[in-house]
Amino acid sequence: MRSRVRRFRHWLLISCALGCLSLSAGAVLAAGEGNPEGAPAPAVSGPAFVKLPLFNIPVIEGDKVTRQITVGVTLELADGLKADSIAEKKPEVIDAFLRDLYAMFAQRSSTTRVAVQSSIKRRLTQTAERVLGPGKVRQVLVVELLEQQRPQ
């Protein structure tokens, strides 16, 4: 009977010791101290994105608004650029995009579908390069595109 109690105590002591070791190892890793030479964990890298406000553009034919187009755009910046690197020019980009979208939709107002994603993306990419300079924007992402017919 005593041997059973001793084995149980021995087993309990080992279990507690292992539990404490695993908890302390988890705390060390969570604190970032588990890296060799005390180096910090590597930062996640990748391109920066700049979300622009939604563009709501009315399509006017004659003297009536026939459609309403909503376009959501995000800029994917070139590698190494941060979102705040274009902060000064962001209002200028928004204004240029708004002008381009109005002009584009006015030209296409007689077609069945005014908002064509590939055309919008191509045109806004050219505008972004003109305003921000070449090589700053990797691509213009059209993240939302809605074309609504207005009742006549």
Buried (B, 14 or more C-beta within 10 A) or exposed (E): EEEEEEEEEEEEEEEEEEEEEEEEEEEEEEEEEEEEEEEEEEEEEEBBEBEBEEBEBEBBEEEEEBBBBBBBBBBBBBEEBEBEBBEEBBEEBBEBBBEBBBEBBEEBBEEEEBBBEEEBBEBBBEBBBEBBEEEBBBBBBBEEBEBEEEEE
